[in-house]
Amino acid sequence: MTKEYIDAYNESEAEQERIGALAWEDLRSQIYSLHPEYYCKTTE
């Protein structure tokens, strides 16, 4: 494998992680607003 290929591969991996994290945040806030009862405080 060439260095260029490895660099491009690593860059796309990092990009996917960023996009995935954003999608996860979106999903989490969606679920939070729809089902607040699942997010009650666990510390008492």
Secondary structure as GFF3:
##gff-version 3
##sequence-region A 1 44
A	DSSP	alpha_helix	3	34	.	.	.	ID=ss1
A	DSSP	three_ten_helix	36	39	.	.	.	ID=ss2
###
